[in-house]
Structure formats: C-alpha cells, structure tokens
Amino acid sequence: MKKYDAVIIGSGQAGVPLAKKIAHKGLKVAIIESKLIGGTCVNYGCTPTKAMVASARVMHVANTADEVGVIVKGVSVNLKSVVRRKNKIVQHSRSGTENVLLTTKNLDVIYGEASFLSNKLVKIALADGTEKIITGDKIFINTGARPAIPKINGLDEIDYLDSTSNGIRRGARTFIGYWSKLYSA
Ligand SMILES: Cc1cc2nc3c(=O)[nH]c(=O)nc-3n(C[C@H](O)[C@H](O)[C@H](O)COP(=O)(O)OP(=O)(O)OC[C@H]3O[C@@H](n4cnc5c(N)ncnc54)[C@H](O)[C@@H]3O)c2cc1C
C-alpha cells in the first residue's frame, strides 16, 4: 500500500493549488478525481457559463448598436458555434490543469472514486474496475458540492434543468448536457 504525506480527494478549485503547493515543498502527494480534472468551475461552472455569456453579450451589443449610431444588420446566433467555442475553452482549461498536475514532481494523479475504509485509509474505485488503497498523513476532502434537487411531486417524470450535471438524469435533461448534445459538432 502506497503511503503519501498528503492525499487530496477532488481536483477542484482548492484541490489543485493545494496539491501543487504541497508537492513543491518536496512532500509526496496524491490527488484523486472521480470525474473531470478541474471540477465544477472549469467543466460545468465558471468557465462554460462565462464563455456562453460572452456570446450573449456580443449579441446584446449588436442588437443595441443603433443606440450609439452603429447600424448592424442581419444579426443572428449560431448556437452550434457558441457551444463549440465553449467546449474548446473548457477543454483547453481542463487539459492545461491536467498537464500541470501530471508533470508536477512528487504528485500522483489517481483517476477514480475515493471512499474511506478508516480515517487514514482511502479506497479508490479505479476507472478500469479495479481498486487501490492508499494512506496519507494528512487527508484533504475537496469534493465540492452538487445541485440539490427539491422534492417536488412528479419532478422525476419530466425533463428539468440543473446547473452542473452533464447528461441525461432520470429522464431529465440538464442545461449544459442538453444543449451540448443538441449542438455538438
Ligand atoms: C453554473 C455555475 C457557475 C459558476 N460560476 C462561478 C463563477 O463565475 N465564479 C466563481 O467564483 N464561482 C462560480 N461557480 C462556483 C464554483 O464552480 C465553485 O465554487 C467551485 O467549483 C467549488 O470548488 P471546489 O473545489 O470546492 O469543488 P468542485 O469544483 O466541485 O470540485 C470537487 C471535485 O471533487 C470530485 N469528487 C467528488 N467526490 C469525489 C470522490 N468521492 N472521489 C474523487 N473525486 C471526487 C468531483 O468530481 C469534483 O471534480 C459556479 C458554479 C456553477 C454550478
């Protein structure tokens, strides 16, 4: 069983800089991620929403250009391009973060879902179906948050949107997953 000075569960906004900082001190670090490196902000939150808001902003400026004496004709949105641009920015940001982690000395990136066997033993269900158990002097839980789905009668039976999940849930469509699927190139 491999022993680390620090084990960080989750590669979001806190996990990544913390992992780098500890590794740069010469201590041995493992960072575990069950989904996408970068977490919510990079993959579902800050980055994709602001990329799409930027497109909306340009549309707004074009639509209100006549207020400042500029005539813009024939403005329309190509949502496929908007989503493609957003995906490219997200991918660039995620792979940049991943490359930094993978090339940082003293730092192991482990792809899998972590759970505790005891307060110092972490089991990781790896993507290939196998398991790995590691231990660390210090263990940091940076598993972020998830949208809370309110208990509303019938909600499970209809399509609904939430802020972060990327795909279809229980017959429900989510905002980013829904539009990405519809307009992905
Ligand atoms: C739509 C949206 C827009 C947002 N826009 C902004 C913005 O403009 N500006 C801003 O400051 N904030 C914004 N936020 C908030 C921001 O995304 C979060 O505050 C931030 O991502 C939280 O970081 P975190 O590291 O705590 O968690 P996360 O980024 O959620 O990272 C947690 C990571 O842990 C992983 N994980 C969870 N459980 C396990 C496990 N058992 N084993 C292994 N890995 C696990 C998850 O897969 C995830 O990658 C936005 C959020 C949303 C949803």
The ligand as an SDF file (V2000), in Angstrom:
LIG
                    3D

 53 58  0  0  0  0  0  0  0  0999 V2000
  -23.1800   27.0710  -13.1950 C   0  0  0  0  0  0  0  0  0  0  0  0
  -22.1300   27.5390  -12.2120 C   0  0  0  0  0  0  0  0  0  0  0  0
  -21.4330   28.7120  -12.4590 C   0  0  0  0  0  0  0  0  0  0  0  0
  -20.4630   29.1540  -11.5670 C   0  0  0  0  0  0  0  0  0  0  0  0
  -19.8000   30.3230  -11.8420 N   0  0  0  0  0  0  0  0  0  0  0  0
  -18.8680   30.7770  -10.9670 C   0  0  0  0  0  0  0  0  0  0  0  0
  -18.1390   31.9770  -11.2300 C   0  0  0  0  0  0  0  0  0  0  0  0
  -18.3110   32.6370  -12.2640 O   0  0  0  0  0  0  0  0  0  0  0  0
  -17.2230   32.3890  -10.3200 N   0  0  0  0  0  0  0  0  0  0  0  0
  -16.9860   31.6840   -9.1640 C   0  0  0  0  0  0  0  0  0  0  0  0
  -16.1560   32.1050   -8.3640 O   0  0  0  0  0  0  0  0  0  0  0  0
  -17.6480   30.5250   -8.9010 N   0  0  0  0  0  0  0  0  0  0  0  0
  -18.5680   30.0650   -9.7630 C   0  0  0  0  0  0  0  0  0  0  0  0
  -19.2210   28.8890   -9.5050 N   0  0  0  0  0  0  0  0  0  0  0  0
  -18.9120   28.1600   -8.2680 C   0  0  0  0  0  0  0  0  0  0  0  0
  -17.6400   27.3360   -8.4230 C   0  0  0  0  0  0  0  0  0  0  0  0
  -17.7480   26.4700   -9.5410 O   0  0  0  0  0  0  0  0  0  0  0  0
  -17.4380   26.5260   -7.1530 C   0  0  0  0  0  0  0  0  0  0  0  0
  -17.4280   27.3880   -6.0440 O   0  0  0  0  0  0  0  0  0  0  0  0
  -16.1290   25.7720   -7.1820 C   0  0  0  0  0  0  0  0  0  0  0  0
  -16.0380   24.9450   -8.3230 O   0  0  0  0  0  0  0  0  0  0  0  0
  -16.0110   24.9130   -5.9220 C   0  0  0  0  0  0  0  0  0  0  0  0
  -14.7520   24.2800   -5.9750 O   0  0  0  0  0  0  0  0  0  0  0  0
  -14.4550   23.0020   -5.1290 P   0  0  0  0  0  0  0  0  0  0  0  0
  -13.0160   22.6900   -5.3750 O   0  0  0  0  0  0  0  0  0  0  0  0
  -14.9170   23.1970   -3.7380 O   0  0  0  0  0  0  0  0  0  0  0  0
  -15.3920   21.8490   -5.7180 O   0  0  0  0  0  0  0  0  0  0  0  0
  -15.5250   21.2560   -7.1810 P   0  0  0  0  0  0  0  0  0  0  0  0
  -15.0060   22.2040   -8.1970 O   0  0  0  0  0  0  0  0  0  0  0  0
  -16.9220   20.7780   -7.3190 O   0  0  0  0  0  0  0  0  0  0  0  0
  -14.5370   20.0220   -7.1660 O   0  0  0  0  0  0  0  0  0  0  0  0
  -14.8040   18.8550   -6.4570 C   0  0  0  0  0  0  0  0  0  0  0  0
  -14.2360   17.6830   -7.2490 C   0  0  0  0  0  0  0  0  0  0  0  0
  -14.2640   16.5380   -6.4230 O   0  0  0  0  0  0  0  0  0  0  0  0
  -14.5800   15.4230   -7.2330 C   0  0  0  0  0  0  0  0  0  0  0  0
  -15.0990   14.3820   -6.3570 N   0  0  0  0  0  0  0  0  0  0  0  0
  -16.2670   14.3950   -5.6470 C   0  0  0  0  0  0  0  0  0  0  0  0
  -16.3790   13.2770   -4.9130 N   0  0  0  0  0  0  0  0  0  0  0  0
  -15.2580   12.5310   -5.1780 C   0  0  0  0  0  0  0  0  0  0  0  0
  -14.8040   11.2570   -4.7330 C   0  0  0  0  0  0  0  0  0  0  0  0
  -15.5050   10.5340   -3.8530 N   0  0  0  0  0  0  0  0  0  0  0  0
  -13.6180   10.7960   -5.1960 N   0  0  0  0  0  0  0  0  0  0  0  0
  -12.8920   11.5180   -6.0860 C   0  0  0  0  0  0  0  0  0  0  0  0
  -13.2790   12.7400   -6.5390 N   0  0  0  0  0  0  0  0  0  0  0  0
  -14.4420   13.2330   -6.0910 C   0  0  0  0  0  0  0  0  0  0  0  0
  -15.6230   15.9630   -8.2040 C   0  0  0  0  0  0  0  0  0  0  0  0
  -15.7190   15.1490   -9.3570 O   0  0  0  0  0  0  0  0  0  0  0  0
  -15.0490   17.3470   -8.5000 C   0  0  0  0  0  0  0  0  0  0  0  0
  -14.1990   17.3170   -9.6230 O   0  0  0  0  0  0  0  0  0  0  0  0
  -20.1730   28.3950  -10.3940 C   0  0  0  0  0  0  0  0  0  0  0  0
  -20.8580   27.1950  -10.1500 C   0  0  0  0  0  0  0  0  0  0  0  0
  -21.8120   26.7660  -11.0470 C   0  0  0  0  0  0  0  0  0  0  0  0
  -22.5280   25.4620  -10.7730 C   0  0  0  0  0  0  0  0  0  0  0  0
  1  2  1  0
  2  3  1  0
  2 52  2  0
  3  4  2  0
  4  5  1  0
  4 50  1  0
  5  6  2  0
  6  7  1  0
  6 13  1  0
  7  8  2  0
  7  9  1  0
  9 10  1  0
 10 11  2  0
 10 12  1  0
 12 13  2  0
 13 14  1  0
 14 15  1  0
 14 50  1  0
 15 16  1  0
 16 17  1  0
 16 18  1  0
 18 19  1  0
 18 20  1  0
 20 21  1  0
 20 22  1  0
 22 23  1  0
 23 24  1  0
 24 25  2  0
 24 26  1  0
 24 27  1  0
 27 28  1  0
 28 29  2  0
 28 30  1  0
 28 31  1  0
 31 32  1  0
 32 33  1  0
 33 34  1  0
 33 48  1  0
 34 35  1  0
 35 36  1  0
 35 46  1  0
 36 37  1  0
 36 45  1  0
 37 38  2  0
 38 39  1  0
 39 40  1  0
 39 45  2  0
 40 41  1  0
 40 42  2  0
 42 43  1  0
 43 44  2  0
 44 45  1  0
 46 47  1  0
 46 48  1  0
 48 49  1  0
 50 51  2  0
 51 52  1  0
 52 53  1  0
M  END
$$$$
